[in-house]
Amino acid sequence: MKNIELFDTTLRDGTQGEHVTLSVTDKVRIAHRLDFFGVGIIEGGWPGSNPKDQEFFELVKKENWQQASICAFGSTRHPRNAPDQDPNLRAMVAAGTDTVSIFGKSWLLHVQHALNVLPDENLDMIFGSVEWLASHDRRVIYDAEHFFDGYKDDPEYALTTLNAALVAGADVLVLCDTNGGTMPTEVQRITEQVCSKIDNCVIGIHAHNDSGLGTANTIAAVEAGARHVQGTINGIGERTGNADLCTVIACLQHKLGYACVSEEQLSSLADLSQFVYEICNMLPIDRAPFVGRSAFAHKGGIHVSAVMKKPRAYEHMDPELVGNKRRVLVSDLSGQSNVRYKAQELGIPLDGRDEARLAVQRIKELEHLGYEFQGAEASFELLLRTIRGENTEMFKLDRLRVHSEQNEHGSEWSEATVAIFVGEHRELAVSEGVGPVDALSNALKRALCRFYPRLESVRLADYKVRVLRPEDATAASVRVLIEHHDISGKAIWHTVGVSPNILEASWQALTDGVRYYLMNSEPAKALEAAEA
């Protein structure tokens, strides 16, 4: 079995997609999930381009990684700079990663009209930049930008750019279909020719999806000899996106016999896809191959009858191999095994069949209303504990009010009033905040801290809202995803709320976050604390 090196650029190329915005914390969370899944190289961003990416690389130095190598991205030196004086190259080295990815020009059109330099100067820029990075003990991945367009225009010059990087010390040469306009037959032919001429270096592929062929072109390159594959989870990225690693990995491993990740890791592919969608605050594509909710869905008549008797009659593979599940739309199959697996992972014993059955039933009811637990593990845990009969109601709402104003200068402020019961004790608190949700969070903590002093260490870290049915206009339900962390920043948890009223949805997610923290960090002895 031939091994494939996976290179994920969700955190860099993926964030260049329209409507994709990730906080530093989001990027770290996705990086850990990719590491757990088995991705070999995770491109974190461009440290020389913005403060967010610089902060990311500072944070990841302190994180523990199971097997992945974090990679800094950048370009060849500026024509006016020597490599050791180029700010971009210096920032890549300062990022402290053991792997760097650097792109250079392969197409004379770009050399002459974008860089406005002579062809030989471009070769010197490639050689000097790669050599300088390699001299700092970095593994250098050279991305030959617009390679296929450049090769079709001038094969000799395009190959010369690869050789410049190779001689300078590049470890991987990546052929990029940057405009996404190359056909699979062209990709296969050109990749074969490159592999026949450069047989002492790993060849990679980086494909965009502008012609709807990102995945096909990636697979064509691998079959032609490429062994390093770049892409993004769910294919997010600039314009129409990048090659979708979810589809690429499943095809390479289960259809063509290449080794990308372990079989156990592959079985979490659908979960990884949903996780990234949720963190990116994007609606999942149900019809996505392999990982989409509809990928193994069957509706009515002959199909349902046949697939229940012989699944491969209407399924090209076992959905569980990629972590998905078969769905019969007229009578959806239970998900008890999935619930039991997750409960075991959380350390929550589900006794007998009734608890698992009730959990599945409740999850289906909530998902129908718009809840999504993929990115809200804390709310999922509270749901299971409630079904088990555990007391998760440490407090109850009496009433709340939120008031926002804006003065003539455009300055805004919000004030929230919250009245709650803890046992027989009623507490009233008022607090201001930056926006209504922040004010509500502050008021809730102020009301509870008398009973649960350790709540002082809890911070509201992130807040996302998604309109579930935009066509319903102002009557649409919204899903709110909230992230909390403790004062150390080490404990992070996520909760969800759904309602046509955005404050109600926010309140659900806020209170779930507080209840989760109290259940997992402090015995429920509120009355003793209050009387003391």
Phi, psi and omega in degrees: 000132183270134183276143176244132174270122181267132179235111182261130179240028177303320185282350179241288180294324180298322182285353175277358178284150178297138179072009178256115178225125181238135172284170177300318179297319176303314183296320179294319179298314180295320179300317179295322180293321177295321178298315179297324181290333178115012177293132185284320183229130180241111179280116189271339182147191184248096188298338181271001189255332184201155182298326182299314180292325176298318178295321178303311183292331175292319181293317186291341176297332184266353183270156175262132181242136184291314183205345185284151173253123177281139188236133173265146186243149175187185182247170173296164185302157173291145182305333183271353186251144166284153182306317184286351178248005183277121183302322181295312180294321179295322179294324178297317179292319181295337179298337174079015178275152179276351178234139175230149177239123184232136181251150177218170186273133177248346188253123181302331176303316180286321180301314187276330186248336177265307177281331183059047177231167176285154180305320180291326178294322176298318178298321179292323177297318179295308183300309184295321181293312180296316181299317181294318178294318179296328180291345177261027175060038176257144168281120188255121174255117183261117177267112179277093185296139179055035187297315185293321176295319179294321181293319179293331180279317182205087185303320184296315181291319179302316178294325179297324178294321177297316181295326177299316179291320181296311181297327181285347176119014178295140180268332180222136175249116186255125178271118187253128170263074192294324178276348178069026184252003183275143179275153182304322179296323177292317179300315181295315181297313183290320179296319177300318180294319178296315181297328180286334182265334179236092185255007182244026180207148176290131178257137180239173180225136176226107187243140172258165194251024186298333177256013182073021188236017182303313179291314181299318180293324178295314180294321178299320179293320179296316179294340178270355176130351178292141181233004178237123188239127177249147178178188180231156174291130181068008176071016180292152181160182184301144181057246181267004173103181181256175171303132182279111182297332179299314179286317182301312183297314181298318180293312183298318187278318187262340180259328188242355173081018176276156179258112178253307178221175177289160179297325178295317178294321180299329181291354176254014184297314181297322179294319177299315179302312181295322180299313181293319176304314184294316181293326177282356181059045181241148175287127177298150176268107184301325185272009180301136179301145174069307191254348182291154181298331181265000186300329180231038179264140182230138186229111166076152165055227189299319182300311183297314180301316183290318185290332177288330178276317184215094186306322185287357175295327180226017177227132184281349178195168176285118183300332182293341179296334177247016177079013178263185178213152177288141178230131173254112193292332180280337178208081187305133180294152180292160177240035185298323182295322179295318180295318179297319179298314181292322178297318178298320179298325180274355181076029180248111180285129174256113185274128176068186183274335187296316182296317178295318179296315179296323179297314179299316181299315182292320179298317179297319179298316182289321178296327177297328179280346177120000179291150177219117186263359181302317182255017182225065185297327182293319177295323178297317179296318178298321178300313180297319181293324177295317179296327177287351180093008178286150180278108177253002182264080178286344180202161178228145179282133170265305175198161174214154177214137178234133183230129179235144179221159175223129181272181185294342179269001178092357179287138182244149172212154181229147179227134180237140174242129182230130173242126183228160172250132168241104191065234178266357183273132177252134182231135179243132181220145177234138180207152174261166178195173177275085185098162185296324182289319176298318178297318179297317178298316180295319180294319179298314179297318180297322179291327186268339188296334175299324183268325182232081186302332184290351176295345176302335183272359183270137180234138170280116189258326184206153184214123180231144178233136175230129174280124188280323179225088183303332181294344177277359177055229186289348178269001184291144172285152177237151173249127180251128176245124183240139175248129172246156168213162177277176187295336179282339183081359183275324178266120182230134179217157189228139182225164186225150174217149181223135177188156170293341179260117186296329178289323177296315177298320179294319179298317177303310182293321179297311183291325174300319180297319179290315180298319179300314181298316182295321181290332186255358183227348187207131175300146182281080180238049187296320185293323177298318180295320182293318181289331177292000000 
